[in-house]
């Protein structure tokens, strides 16, 4: 038995794209027996995400993941109890998604399993956002590296729209379309992380070039949108490190560009310029 457990744990650690998965339930609006009913789900969700091999190529990312369920109530749908909740997904830094309208049937005894063809209200919902965050992470390793994983999230959303639990899935389909076609942000993310690696390796000229590409990507975003939420979140998360490195590189013009692109952190960039 110990050997089997060790083997399963080793598989999870080697192949899981996600490291620490923290699941939090805000269930004050549920009745006592309903709170007790969903209690095992915390561990089930964490185990499901950590043990599933979401991608064959990117197998050792160890992405931290925070999931918060805010339960709103329970409705009877046929013979099943359907739980309604708002759910937050975050990697703790520059990716954060808040779903305002999620419903799923739940009864103890079942196990979570993801199959792209067979839609399951809860497992498919978790897989949708898990793949969305994974795609965003993969974009930082190679240009548009997350494209195939965005397509998985899109396929899940389309199956959700056609299911009997279709609530919220049209919005999720729009979300994955917005994220996957925000090419400026996707370029900027890759160039930022690549530039930071080049800077750490002492390749300053190449780092400056990539920071220039990052700014071009951000310009591309703001040519389409006056202020795009997920781009703003990305910049806000990395503004401090970005300002520091551009200052060390002596890139005053780039810092001035960032003042225009990220006015919320104007004082930070201006201090680096001064």
N, C-alpha and C positions, 0 to 999 in steps of 0.2 A: 504493500500500500504506500509506504514511504517513497519507494522508487517511482511509482506512478505519479505521486504528487510532485516530486522533484522534477520529473520529466515535463509535466504540465507547466510548472513554474518557469523552467528553463525556456520552454517554447514561447511563453508569454513575454519574457524578458528579451529574447532574441528577436522575435518577429513583431512585437507590438510597436506601433508608431507612437503610442501615447505612454507617458511615464506615470506621474502621480495624477490620478483622477479623483477629484474631490466632488462629492455629490451632497448638496444641502437641500433639505425640504423645509419650506415654510408652510405648515399645514394647520395653522390655528383656525381656519375656517372649516376644517373637516370635523366631523363627529369623532368621538373617541375610538369607536370601533373601526372607522375608516382610516384614521391615523395608524392604528395598529395593523390594518390590512396592508398598507403600502410600505410599512417599515422595512421589510426584506428587500424592497426594490432598490434601495440605496446601494447595497452591496452588489446586487444583480447588475445594475447599470455600470458600475465601476469595473466589474469583472468582464462584462460584455465588451466594453470599449478597449480595455487593456489586452484582452486575449484574442481579439479579432485581428487577423492580418489584413489590414485595409489596403495595402499596396505591396506588390511584389518587389519593387525596386528600392523604395525608401523604407528600410526596415529597422533603423536604429536611431530615430529622431528623438524619442523620449519627450514628446511635447507634453507640457503640463496642461491640464484641463480642469476648469471649474464649471460645474453645472448646478444651477439653482432652480428648483421647482417652487413656484408660488401657487399653491393649490387654491382654486376658487370655489370648488364644490363638486358634488357628485350627482349625476342624473341616471335614471334607469332607462336603458335602451334595450328593449327586448328582455332577455333573461340575464343580461350583463349590466354591471355597474360601470358607467363611463365617467372617468375623472376629467375635470377641466382645470387647466393650469396655464400660467404664463411661465416661460422658461428662459433663463439666461445661460448662454454658453460663452466662455472666455478662455483664452490661453494665458491670461494674466498680464499681457503686455499690449500688443497692437491689434489683436483681433477680439471683437466683442459683438455678439449677436443676441438680440432680445426678441423672443417670439411671444406675441401678445395673445395668441388664440390657439391653444392646443388641447385636443381631447383624445382620450384613448381608453379602451376597455381594459380592465385589469382584475385578475383574480389570482390568488396565490397558487403556486404549484407549477406554473408554466415557466419555460426558460426562454431567455432572449436569444434570438438567432437571426442574423441578417441574410436575406436572399434577395438579390436585385430583382428577380422575376416575381417572387411571391411577396406581395405587399403585406406588411404587418404594421398597424398604427403606431405602436411604440418603438419597435426595433427600427423601422424605416425612418421614423422621425429622428431618432438618435443618430442613425447612419447618415442622414442628410447633413446635419450640422457637423458631425465628426469629419465627414469628407470635405465639407466647406472649409473648415479650419485647416485640415491637412493640405488641401489645395493651396491655400494661402501661404502655408509654410514651404511647400515645394517650390513656389514661385521665387523664394529667396535663394534657392540653390542653383537654379538654371533659368534662363529666360522662358517665361510661360511654362514652367515645369509642372504646374498644377492643372494643366488643361484637361487631361484625361480624367482627373478626379472630379473636376467641376462637372464634367459630362455625367459622371455617376450620380452626383447630387441632382442634376437636371432630370435624369431618368427616374430617380426616386420621386421627385416632385410631380412629374407627369402621371406616374402610377397612383400617387396620392390623390390627385385631382379626379381620377377615374374611379376611386374607391368609394365605399359607403361612408368613410370617415374623411370626407373631402375638405372639411373646414380648415381654412388657413393654407391649404396647399397651393392655391393660385398665387398668394403673396410670396410663398417660398420659391415658387418657380420664377417670379419676377426678381427675387433677391439673388438667386444664383445667376440669372441672366445679367443683372447689374454688376455683380462681382466679376464674372468671367469676361465681360466686355469692357471693363474699366482698364483698358490697356495701359493708360498712362500711369495709374497706380501700380499695376503689375510690373511695369518697366522700372519705376522708381524704387520699388521694394528690392528688386534684384540688384540694381546698381548701388543702392545704399549699403546693403550687406556685403557685396563684393568689394566696394570701396573701403569699407571698414577692415576687411581681411587684408587687403593690399596695404593699407596704412600700418596695420600691426606687423606686417612682414617687411616694412621699410621701403616698399615700392611706391614712393610718393607721387611721381609723375602719373603713374597709372591710376593711383587713387584719385588724384585731382580729375582725371579724365572721367572716371566713373561717377564722381560726385556731379560733374557736369551733365552726364547722362541722366542722373537722378532728377536734377532740376528740370531738364527737358521733359521728363515724364510727368512731373508735377505741373509744368506749364500746360501739357496736353490735357490733364484732368481739368484744370481751371479754364481752359478754352471752351470746354463743354459745360461745366457747372461753375456757378459762382462760389459755391462752398459745398463740397461733397463729404458726407459724414464719415465714411470709412477712410478716406484720404486724410481728413482732419485728425482722426484718431491715430493713424499711423505717424503723422508728423509730430503730434503732441507727445506721443510716447518716446520718440527718439530725438526730440529737439535739443535737449541738454547735451547729449553726446555729440550730436551733429555740430552744434555751435562750437563746442570745445575743439573738435578735430579740424574744422574749417579754420579756426583761429590759429591752431598750431601749424597749419599748412599755409597760413598767410593769405587766405582766399577772401579778401574783403569784398570783392565783387559778388562772390557767391553768397556771402552773408547778407549783402544788400538785397540780393534776389530773394533770400529767405524771409527778409523783413516784409516784402511784398506778398510772398506766397503764404506766409504764416504770421499774420499780424497779431494773433493772440499771444505769440511769444516774441513780440517785437523787442522788448527790453532785453531779453536774453541774447538775441543776435546783435543788438546795438552795443551791448556791453562787450561782446567779443570783438566788434569792429573797433571800439574805442580803446 
